[in-house]
Amino acid sequence: MQSRYLMLVAGAVVALPLFGAPLFAAGDGGSSEQQPKCTGGQIYNGKTKKCEAPKAGMIDDDSIYKAGRALAMDGKYDDAIKVLTLAADKTDPRILNYLGYSHRKAGRVLVGLGYYQEALRNNPDYTLVREYMGEAHLMLGDVAAARVQLSEIEKRCGKGCREYGMLEEQIESYLRG
């Protein structure tokens, strides 16, 4: 089982350059520098600049975030959670956001909300978290709470920003049934 898990992490990190364009398009940042592809279950260690057998603590948090986000966007929520929990910085709002997203999409909406709340404690202006949190509230049937998040997004980036439009559309769709 441990070997399978490490292969999953290795595969996610090695495949990461394939997801580069969507990451930048989504506005979550990231580096344009691509990591070399490794074989035989090894992963690239940015510290030593070599392909190595994976071990705890060798992968930097930015690579963990990118790999976890890519898995979450691919619908592999439980795998994303496994990767994201490897992060050393347990307060990184990006990590917390995609832990929340992955739990919510896997059907654990209340767990997801807890991660979103923690992310917002660390960065109240992170509008993507607010959009996802609004969607979580809609899953629970709480339109008023979703509208609170819509209002908070508007305060931070206006009605023209992507997150506002996405959550507004989700609310309207929910109300139409």
C-alpha positions as a Markdown table, in Angstrom:
| # | Residue | x | y | z |
|---|---|---|---|---|
| 1 | Met | 0.0 | 0.0 | 0.0 |
| 2 | Gln | 2.8 | 2.4 | 0.9 |
| 3 | Ser | 4.5 | 1.7 | -2.4 |
| 4 | Arg | 1.3 | 2.3 | -4.3 |
| 5 | Tyr | 0.8 | 5.6 | -2.5 |
| 6 | Leu | 4.3 | 6.8 | -3.3 |
| 7 | Met | 3.8 | 5.8 | -7.0 |
| 8 | Leu | 0.7 | 7.9 | -7.0 |
| 9 | Val | 2.6 | 10.9 | -5.6 |
| 10 | Ala | 5.4 | 10.3 | -8.1 |
| 11 | Gly | 3.1 | 10.0 | -11.0 |
| 12 | Ala | 1.3 | 13.2 | -10.0 |
| 13 | Val | 4.5 | 15.2 | -9.7 |
| 14 | Val | 6.0 | 13.8 | -12.9 |
| 15 | Ala | 2.7 | 14.5 | -14.8 |
| 16 | Leu | 2.6 | 18.0 | -13.4 |
| 17 | Pro | 4.1 | 19.8 | -16.5 |
| 18 | Leu | 1.2 | 18.5 | -18.5 |
| 19 | Phe | -1.1 | 20.6 | -16.4 |
| 20 | Gly | 0.9 | 23.9 | -16.6 |
| 21 | Ala | -1.4 | 25.8 | -18.9 |
| 22 | Pro | -4.6 | 25.3 | -17.0 |
| 23 | Leu | -2.9 | 26.2 | -13.8 |
| 24 | Phe | -1.9 | 29.6 | -15.1 |
| 25 | Ala | -5.2 | 30.1 | -16.8 |
| 26 | Ala | -7.0 | 29.6 | -13.4 |
| 27 | Gly | -5.0 | 32.4 | -11.8 |
| 28 | Asp | -3.6 | 30.3 | -9.0 |
| 29 | Gly | 0.0 | 31.2 | -9.9 |
| 30 | Gly | 2.9 | 28.8 | -10.3 |
| 31 | Ser | 6.2 | 28.6 | -11.9 |
| 32 | Ser | 6.7 | 28.3 | -15.7 |
| 33 | Glu | 9.8 | 26.2 | -15.0 |
| 34 | Gln | 9.2 | 22.5 | -16.0 |
| 35 | Gln | 10.7 | 19.7 | -14.0 |
| 36 | Pro | 12.5 | 16.8 | -15.7 |
| 37 | Lys | 10.5 | 13.6 | -16.1 |
| 38 | Cys | 11.7 | 10.8 | -14.0 |
| 39 | Thr | 11.2 | 7.1 | -14.5 |
| 40 | Gly | 11.0 | 3.9 | -12.4 |
| 41 | Gly | 8.8 | 5.5 | -9.7 |
| 42 | Gln | 11.3 | 8.2 | -9.0 |
| 43 | Ile | 10.4 | 11.9 | -8.6 |
| 44 | Tyr | 12.4 | 15.0 | -9.3 |
| 45 | Asn | 13.9 | 16.5 | -6.1 |
| 46 | Gly | 14.2 | 20.3 | -6.6 |
| 47 | Lys | 16.8 | 20.5 | -3.8 |
| 48 | Thr | 19.3 | 18.0 | -5.3 |
| 49 | Lys | 18.2 | 18.6 | -8.9 |
| 50 | Lys | 18.0 | 14.8 | -9.4 |
| 51 | Cys | 15.4 | 12.0 | -9.8 |
| 52 | Glu | 15.2 | 10.1 | -6.5 |
| 53 | Ala | 13.0 | 7.6 | -4.8 |
| 54 | Pro | 10.2 | 9.5 | -3.0 |
| 55 | Lys | 10.5 | 10.0 | 0.7 |
| 56 | Ala | 8.7 | 12.2 | 3.2 |
| 57 | Gly | 9.8 | 15.8 | 3.2 |
| 58 | Met | 11.6 | 15.7 | -0.2 |
| 59 | Ile | 8.8 | 17.4 | -2.2 |
| 60 | Asp | 8.4 | 21.2 | -1.8 |
| 61 | Asp | 4.9 | 22.6 | -0.9 |
| 62 | Asp | 4.5 | 24.3 | -4.2 |
| 63 | Ser | 4.9 | 21.0 | -6.1 |
| 64 | Ile | 2.6 | 19.3 | -3.7 |
| 65 | Tyr | 0.0 | 22.1 | -4.3 |
| 66 | Lys | 0.3 | 21.8 | -8.0 |
| 67 | Ala | 0.1 | 18.0 | -8.0 |
| 68 | Gly | -2.9 | 18.0 | -5.6 |
| 69 | Arg | -4.7 | 20.7 | -7.5 |
| 70 | Ala | -4.2 | 18.7 | -10.8 |
| 71 | Leu | -5.6 | 15.5 | -9.2 |
| 72 | Ala | -8.6 | 17.4 | -7.8 |
| 73 | Met | -9.4 | 19.0 | -11.1 |
| 74 | Asp | -9.1 | 15.6 | -12.7 |
| 75 | Gly | -11.8 | 14.3 | -10.3 |
| 76 | Lys | -9.4 | 12.2 | -8.3 |
| 77 | Tyr | -10.4 | 13.7 | -5.0 |
| 78 | Asp | -9.1 | 11.1 | -2.5 |
| 79 | Asp | -5.8 | 11.0 | -4.3 |
| 80 | Ala | -5.6 | 14.8 | -4.2 |
| 81 | Ile | -6.3 | 14.7 | -0.4 |
| 82 | Lys | -3.4 | 12.2 | 0.1 |
| 83 | Val | -1.0 | 14.4 | -1.9 |
| 84 | Leu | -2.1 | 17.7 | -0.3 |
| 85 | Thr | -1.8 | 16.4 | 3.3 |
| 86 | Leu | 2.0 | 15.9 | 2.6 |
| 87 | Ala | 2.5 | 19.7 | 2.7 |
| 88 | Ala | 4.7 | 21.0 | 5.4 |
| 89 | Asp | 2.9 | 24.3 | 5.7 |
| 90 | Lys | -0.6 | 23.3 | 7.0 |
| 91 | Thr | -1.7 | 27.0 | 6.9 |
| 92 | Asp | -1.2 | 27.5 | 3.1 |
| 93 | Pro | -4.6 | 28.8 | 1.9 |
| 94 | Arg | -4.1 | 27.2 | -1.5 |
| 95 | Ile | -3.5 | 23.8 | 0.1 |
| 96 | Leu | -6.5 | 24.3 | 2.4 |
| 97 | Asn | -8.7 | 25.4 | -0.5 |
| 98 | Tyr | -8.0 | 22.3 | -2.5 |
| 99 | Leu | -8.4 | 20.0 | 0.6 |
| 100 | Gly | -11.8 | 21.7 | 1.0 |
| 101 | Tyr | -12.6 | 21.3 | -2.7 |
| 102 | Ser | -11.6 | 17.7 | -2.7 |
| 103 | His | -13.6 | 16.8 | 0.4 |
| 104 | Arg | -16.7 | 18.7 | -0.9 |
| 105 | Lys | -16.6 | 17.0 | -4.3 |
| 106 | Ala | -16.1 | 13.6 | -2.6 |
| 107 | Gly | -19.4 | 14.3 | -0.7 |
| 108 | Arg | -17.9 | 15.4 | 2.6 |
| 109 | Val | -19.3 | 18.9 | 2.4 |
| 110 | Leu | -19.0 | 19.8 | 6.1 |
| 111 | Val | -15.4 | 18.7 | 6.1 |
| 112 | Gly | -14.8 | 20.8 | 3.0 |
| 113 | Leu | -16.4 | 23.9 | 4.7 |
| 114 | Gly | -14.0 | 23.5 | 7.6 |
| 115 | Tyr | -11.0 | 23.7 | 5.3 |
| 116 | Tyr | -12.5 | 26.7 | 3.5 |
| 117 | Gln | -13.0 | 28.5 | 6.8 |
| 118 | Glu | -9.4 | 27.8 | 7.8 |
| 119 | Ala | -8.2 | 29.0 | 4.4 |
| 120 | Leu | -10.1 | 32.3 | 4.9 |
| 121 | Arg | -8.7 | 32.7 | 8.4 |
| 122 | Asn | -5.3 | 32.8 | 6.7 |
| 123 | Asn | -6.3 | 34.9 | 3.7 |
| 124 | Pro | -9.8 | 36.5 | 3.8 |
| 125 | Asp | -9.3 | 38.0 | 0.3 |
| 126 | Tyr | -8.9 | 34.6 | -1.4 |
| 127 | Thr | -11.9 | 34.8 | -3.7 |
| 128 | Leu | -11.6 | 31.3 | -5.1 |
| 129 | Val | -12.1 | 29.9 | -1.6 |
| 130 | Arg | -15.2 | 32.1 | -1.3 |
| 131 | Glu | -16.6 | 30.9 | -4.6 |
| 132 | Tyr | -16.1 | 27.2 | -3.6 |
| 133 | Met | -17.5 | 27.9 | -0.1 |
| 134 | Gly | -20.6 | 29.4 | -1.7 |
| 135 | Glu | -21.0 | 26.3 | -3.8 |
| 136 | Ala | -20.7 | 24.2 | -0.6 |
| 137 | His | -23.5 | 26.2 | 1.0 |
| 138 | Leu | -25.7 | 25.6 | -2.0 |
| 139 | Met | -25.0 | 21.8 | -1.7 |
| 140 | Leu | -26.5 | 22.2 | 1.8 |
| 141 | Gly | -29.4 | 24.2 | 0.6 |
| 142 | Asp | -28.3 | 27.4 | 2.3 |
| 143 | Val | -28.8 | 30.1 | -0.4 |
| 144 | Ala | -28.4 | 32.9 | 2.1 |
| 145 | Ala | -24.9 | 31.8 | 3.1 |
| 146 | Ala | -24.0 | 31.4 | -0.6 |
| 147 | Arg | -25.1 | 35.0 | -1.2 |
| 148 | Val | -23.0 | 36.2 | 1.7 |
| 149 | Gln | -19.9 | 34.7 | -0.1 |
| 150 | Leu | -21.1 | 36.3 | -3.3 |
| 151 | Ser | -21.2 | 39.7 | -1.6 |
| 152 | Glu | -17.8 | 39.1 | -0.1 |
| 153 | Ile | -16.4 | 38.3 | -3.5 |
| 154 | Glu | -18.0 | 41.5 | -4.9 |
| 155 | Lys | -16.3 | 43.6 | -2.2 |
| 156 | Arg | -12.9 | 42.2 | -3.1 |
| 157 | Cys | -12.9 | 42.1 | -6.9 |
| 158 | Gly | -16.2 | 43.4 | -8.2 |
| 159 | Lys | -19.0 | 41.9 | -10.2 |
| 160 | Gly | -16.7 | 41.5 | -13.2 |
| 161 | Cys | -14.3 | 39.0 | -11.7 |
| 162 | Arg | -14.4 | 35.3 | -12.6 |
| 163 | Glu | -15.3 | 34.0 | -9.1 |
| 164 | Tyr | -18.2 | 36.4 | -8.8 |
| 165 | Gly | -19.6 | 35.3 | -12.2 |
| 166 | Met | -19.2 | 31.6 | -11.4 |
| 167 | Leu | -20.9 | 31.7 | -8.0 |
| 168 | Glu | -23.7 | 34.0 | -9.3 |
| 169 | Glu | -24.3 | 31.5 | -12.0 |
| 170 | Gln | -24.4 | 28.6 | -9.5 |
| 171 | Ile | -26.9 | 30.4 | -7.3 |
| 172 | Glu | -29.1 | 31.2 | -10.2 |
| 173 | Ser | -29.0 | 27.6 | -11.4 |
| 174 | Tyr | -29.8 | 26.4 | -7.9 |
| 175 | Leu | -32.8 | 28.7 | -7.7 |
| 176 | Arg | -34.1 | 27.5 | -11.1 |
| 177 | Gly | -34.0 | 24.0 | -9.8 |
